[in-house]
C-alpha cells in the first residue's frame, strides 16, 4: 500500500510541478473570462471568476488525477499520452456543464460557469498543461543528446543509410540523431514508397528508393546499410541483401517492433541479417485467453523436453504460469541445460526435471502417479530420417511404442489433454521415421476412443535451427571452410522457426476436442539450395567462389518434395488462421492392435524386413522406396552409409 499512497500524494513529492499546474489552470480560467478572448461577455466579471475558480480548478485537477495524467513522466510524454489529457478535458468539461444545469434552480448561482467560459477554459487549460510537458520533453532530449551519459564514451560513428522510413526507421532516427554516443550517423533514408520520397524523418531526408542504394552509398561514403522495415517479407530482405552484396556494403537489420515491445531488444540494437529474416513469415498471433485457460494453473508435462521443440514448448508454457511443469528427458546434459535456464528465467516456477525414457512403462507410471499431469505434450521422438533408416527398430520403439505407453498412462490417470508432436513426413511416408510417426498418429486416434482424455496430433515441417537440421549443419560447414552438402538441387522443404512451431502447437492443443490431426500452415516451400546460398551470403561470402556447394544425392527414405496433407483428405479451418484439421480416416481398433503386436515381434526379433512389411501392409499410404527397403551397417564412405537394394519386399501397392 506504500506505493499506492505515494502515487496519490505525488504533489507532496513534486511541489513545483503542482504549483506550475495550478498556475496554468488558474491563468487559463481568468483568460477565458476576458472579453478580448470570450466575445460573448461584455466585461470581466472579477467577482464571478474568483468565486468559481476553486470549483473549476478542483474539477480539472480531479479529472487529471483520475485519468492517470500525473503518472506520466514529463520527459517521456508522447503522442499516446495526448489521449489521457483529452479524456481529462472531456470529463472536466462535462462535469462543469452538468454543474451549471444542475444548479439552475438553486441559490448557488455563482457556481454556474458560463458555457463559453467552460469551453474556452478547457481548451486553454489542458492545451497549456500539455504544452508544458512537450516543452519539458524537448529540453530533456536536447540536453540528453548534446551531452554524454554517465559512463559513456564518444564512439566512432559509422555512416549509414536506413532502408525504411516507416515507424521502425523513424524510431531509430529519433533514438540516435544528435547523440554524441550513438554508433551510427544516419546520412539519409531510402524507401520504395514514392509518396515518402523527398520528405524527411527527424530532419533526415528520404533520398530515394532501394534501387538508388548503389549511387547513394558511393556519393555519401556510406559504410553500412540498416534495414528498418517492420515485418519485412523474406523476398524484400533478400533483394536488399543482393543489392548490398553487389555494391558491396555491409547490411544489418533492426529487430521488429514486436521484439522491441516485448523487451527482448532495444531499438538501436542492430544485428546481422539471419536466415529467419529471409523467410519473412508473419509473427504468430496467439489467443492468450484460450491458452491461459488451457495452461495456467495446470500441471503440464512435456516429454522430450530437452530437445529443440520440447525445450521451446517448456519455455512457452512457463510463461503461462502453470501450477507445475514436469519435464521428462532421457539425455542428461539437455535436461541440465533447460533446468538451469528455467531456474534463472522463471525462479518462481514449480519445475520438475526428470531423467526418464518415455518408453519405460514402469518409470513413466511412477511419474504419472506422482504428478498427475492434466496436460501432456509428447515431443519425445527419433526424427533424423537417414539415421532411422539404419536403426528402424529404435525408430519404432521410440516413436510408436513410447507414444502408446505415454498415451495409455495419460488415459489411465485422467489427463485432460494429450498432444502428440508429429511431422509432415508422416504424409505418404517413404521413410521409417515418417512411417513410425504415422503409426504414432494412428495409435493416438485409437486411444481417443478408449479414454476420456482428448487426444490430438500436430503436424509441421522442418524447424530452423533445431538439432541436426540443415541450418546448424550448413553453418558448421561454412565455419570450417568446407563445401556445403545439398542432396539435390530441386529439393524443397517447409520451414518454421522454433518459437513459431511451438506457439502453434500450444494453440492447437488448446483447440483440440479429441481425435484431430492438426496441420500447421507452413507457408511456401523453400529450396534447400536457396537456403544454402543465402547462408553463404549472410556469412559475407560468395556462393561457388568462397564456398562451394556439392550435391550428394537423395538419401534413403528422403523425398524430393515434402507434403502437408494426405492425397484426397480435406482440410477444415479452425479459429486460428494458421491451424487446420486434416480429415484423415481412422483405422479400426482391431487392425491397430494387430499392427502393434506384429511390430512388437519384429522389433524383438530384430527383423527389419518384417518391420517394414508390417508398416506398409497396415498403413496403405506408406511408400517405401527400394533404396530405403534395407540399409546395412557395412561401414561408411564419405560420411554416408552404403545402401544395398532389397530384392523382394511386400508392398501395399503390390
C-alpha positions, 0 to 999 in steps of 0.5 A: 500500500506504500506505493499506492499512497505515494502515487496519490500524494505525488504533489507532496513529492513534486511541489513545483510541478503542482504549483506550475499546474495550478498556475496554468489552470488558474491563468487559463480560467481568468483568460477565458473570462476576458472579453478580448478572448470570450466575445460573448461577455461584455466585461470581466466579471472579477467577482464571478471568476474568483468565486468559481475558480476553486470549483473549476480548478478542483474539477480539472485537477480531479479529472487529471488525477483520475485519468492517470495524467500525473503518472506520466513522466514529463520527459517521456510524454508522447503522442499516446499520452495526448489521449489521457489529457483529452479524456481529462478535458472531456470529463472536466468539461462535462462535469462543469456543464452538468454543474451549471444545469444542475444548479439552475434552480438553486441559490448557488448561482455563482457556481454556474460557469458560463458555457463559453467560459467552460469551453474556452477554459478547457481548451486553454487549460489542458492545451497549456498543461500539455504544452508544458510537458512537450516543452519539458520533453524537448529540453530533456532530449536536447540536453540528453543528446548534446551531452554524454551519459554517465559512463559513456564514451564518444564512439566512432560513428559509422555512416549509414543509410536506413532502408525504411522510413516507416515507424521502425526507421523513424524510431531509430532516427529519433533514438540516435540523431544528435547523440554524441554516443550513438554508433551510427550517423544516419546520412539519409533514408531510402524507401520504395514508397514514392509518396515518402520520397523527398520528405524527411524523418527527424530532419533526415531526408528520404533520398530515394528508393532501394534501387538508388542504394548503389549511387547513394552509398558511393556519393555519401561514403556510406559504410553500412546499410540498416534495414528498418522495415517492420515485418519485412517479407523474406523476398524484400530482405533478400533483394536488399541483401543482393543489392548490398552484396553487389555494391558491396556494403555491409547490411544489418537489420533492426529487430521488429517492433514486436521484439522491441515491445516485448523487451527482448531488444532495444531499438538501436540494437542492430544485428546481422541479417539471419536466415529467419529474416529471409523467410519473412513469415508473419509473427504468430498471433496467439489467443492468450485467453484460450491458452491461459485457460488451457495452461495456467494453473495446470500441471503440464508435462512435456516429454522430450523436453530437452530437445529443440521443440520440447525445450521451446514448448517448456519455455512457452508454457512457463510463461503461462504460469502453470501450477507445475511443469514436469519435464521428462528427458532421457539425455542428461546434459539437455535436461541440465541445460533447460533446468538451469535456464528455467531456474534463472528465467522463471525462479518462481516456477514449480519445475520438475526435471526428470531423467526418464525414457518415455518408453519405460512403462514402469518409470513413466507410471511412477511419474504419472502417479506422482504428478498427475499431469492434466496436460501432456505434450509428447515431443519425445521422438527419433526424427533424423530420417537417414539415421532411422533408416539404419536403426528402424527398430529404435525408430519404432520403439521410440516413436510408436511404442513410447507414444502408446505407453505415454498415451495409455498412462495419460488415459489411465490417470485422467489427463485432460489433454494429450498432444502428440508432436508429429511431422509432415513426413508422416504424409505418404511416408517413404521413410521409417521415421515418417512411417513410425510417426504415422503409426504414432498418429494412428495409435493416438486416434485409437486411444481417443476412443478408449479414454476420456482424455482428448487426444490430438496430433500436430503436424509441421515441417522442418524447424530452423535451427533445431538439432541436426537440421540443415541450418546448424549443419550448413553453418558448421560447414561454412565455419570450417571452410568446407563445401556445403552438402545439398542432396539435390538441387530441386529439393524443397522443404517447409520451414518454421522457426522454433518459437513459431512451431511451438506457439502453434502447437500450444494453440492447437492443443488448446483447440483440440476436442479429441481425435484431430490431426492438426496441420500447421500452415507452413507457408511456401516451400523453400529450396534447400539450395536457396537456403544454402546460398543465402547462408553463404551470403549472410556469412559475407561470402560468395556462393561457388567462389568462397564456398562451394556447394556439392550435391550428394544425392537423395538419401534413403527414405528422403523425398524430393518434395515434402507434403502437408496433407494426405492425397484426397483428405480435406482440410477444415479451418479452425479459429486460428488462421494458421491451424487446420484439421486434416480429415484423415480416416481412422483405422479400426481398433482391431487392425491397430492392435494387430499392427502393434503386436506384429511390430512388437515381434519384429522389433524383438526379433530384430527383423527389419524386413518384417518391420517394414512389411508390417508398416506398409501392409497396415498403413496403405499410404506408406511408400517405401522406396527400394533404396530405403527397403534395407540399409546395412551397417557395412561401414561408411564412405564419405560420411554416408552409409552404403545402401544395398537394394532389397530384392523382394519386399511386400508392398501395399501397392503390390 
